[in-house]
């Protein structure tokens, strides 16, 4: 016989077969769970369930249909077609019980990790690259991968050209309208390649797409012994003139097969280093990690940090076109170098793509700043 007692806290208390149960939770279908509490340890030793008709069923756990006697510590499970089976709970020492639980947890984690590996392996075995690409496209990592891939494959165009000029100005490499760039791109009409060249005497941070000049790429196959090539672009603004370094750009482009971009900067450290080592006609750099970003002009392969890289230095002249003979001589003398310093002037860098040329420029500018700082500190071993 079950009886319900109202407590001072306005919560019911159930007394059933000599055991007291306190209200635990309310489930669906008007069922109420009651917990039999052992006061000293504040642990639930069993549950009772009452339905809408106040019919009491004693259970061991929520939704676990079996009768449980907290006094005798026995439970009986009702099996279909069989009598109740009484299972006596054996008392396990606390230390062994904790060790057993710990071992069970470790085994569960191991099985779970193995299952995850099997699932991953199975997914990879049955997936294709298209599935992987489609899955990556919906994630942040996939978006970043696509952006990197697009950057590596993006061809030169007028908008990108202007954007790079502004970036180089921001680095302090093309201040006061100095510096310039020439890069191969495709024309919009017949599909033939064109050479985009920056204008002269225009602030690089204010450059627009309409300020650029375009040359027929066939000009690169000719000898660049005079400046006439720079005065006959296919199109360009009439109120501006191409960069005074255009003959030098053309010379560097035709000097090495596969060259598609030349960048010329007027950075502070490119100037200072040539003054610091006035008696040298080249700089020998080795054991520097940033050398891995510089490529050998003979095969366009990256140098190793243990390689000895020689950066030529040529003497400056009053006019850029006067640099053609000595720059041609340095190109022949140092066939491995993708860059050339002009004393008290600046730096020329060429590469197989605008991406690679930009990377080499950044690495070389870093190395030049490093050489200057080492020189000031009295460190001559570069």
Secondary structure, DSSP 4 states (H G I P E B T S, - for coil): -EEEEE-TTS-EEEEETTEEEEEEEE-STT-EEEEEEETTTTEEEEEEEE-TT--EEEESBTTB-EEEETTTTEEEE--TTS--EEEEPPP--HHHHHHHHHHHHHHHHHHHHHHHHHHHHHHHHH--HHHHHHHHTTSHHHHHHHHHHHHHHPPP-HHHHHHHHHHHHHTTSSGGG--EEEEEEE-SSS--EEEEEPBSS--GGG--GGG-EEEEGGGGGS---SGGGGG--SB--TTS-B-TTHHHHHHHHHHSTT--EEEEE--HHHHHHHHHTTT-SEEEE-S-GGGGG-EETTTTEEPPTTS-EEEEEE---SSGGGGHHHHHHHHHH-TT-SEEEETTTEEEEEESSHHHHHHHHHHHHHHHHHHHHHHHTT----
